[in-house]
Amino acid sequence: MAREKERFRTGWASCISSFDCANLKNLDYPFWGSERPDYCGHPKFELDCDGEYAEITIKSESYRVLEVNYSDYSLRVVRTDFWDDVCLTYFRNNSIDLPFFNYSLDSRNLTLYYDCLSSPFSDPYITPTQFNCSKNSTKIVDYFLLAGGGYGTSEIEQTGACRSTVIVPILGSQARILDEDSSVENMKTAIHKGFKFAWEANNTLCSACRNSGGQCGYNISSSEFTCYCKDGPVPSECKSSKYQCSSNSYQYMQGTDTQ
């Protein structure tokens, strides 16, 4: 009850200021973390701000957030376990949290094949690039292949040549570079640059709230979007025209890393 009273009394004032989180500056709803109250953000968008880069956890997978773009509601991320090395300890694919996150349309899948005794494809026209994660001189090698050549990945199930397969989304711009030169260095750069998630956190309601002079937030008790007005929270937007203001300051912001 005390928490609800605090949210009702201070919601607008608490959420009006943007906040910084590690490499990211001037963040706002739906993100929260560090000193920013949880009711100023959405539960799915908590950030860990303790390291050099902001991190977000989606479906138990940790991602470093390289960039946030409010103009198209997207964030560019890279899996934390891929940050330093493409040679993984645990092999797993991404699991996205619909409807809050979805892959950007401008992305392509890069498939990594680990611990292979031979090429994962029996078709001689499919030629994945070889790389090496082996810590000793064995005959076990690794491969990668960029999707989009008119084939799928079912061939690996037929041959059983590799122990593990991991599919990694990459930016379309990096995929085009790999199309021209599928070197190991370009593959590592493409993964390091990350990929984009589009987010949905009551985006339309938040825009209406901001345009009416309110601050976007979330009611943890009712699990619903909340618009904080100067005279208290409302479900969608502030009614008094005296609160209306421009929302230009929310159009675009990004982190320190560039594509």
Buried (B, 14 or more C-beta within 10 A) or exposed (E): EEEEEEBEEEBBEBBEEBBBBBBBBBBBBBBBBBEBBBBBBBBBBBBBBEEEBBBBBBEEBBBBBBBBBBEEBBBBBBBBBBBEEBBBEEEEEBEBBEEBBBBBEEBBBBBBBBBBBEBBBEEEEBEBBEBEBEEEEEEBBBBBBBBEEEEEBEBBEEBEBBEBBBEBBBBEEBBEBBEEEBEBEBBBBBBBBBBBBBBBBBBEBBBBBBBBBBBBBBBBEEEEBBBBBBEBBBEBBBEEEEBBEEBEEBEEBBBEBEE
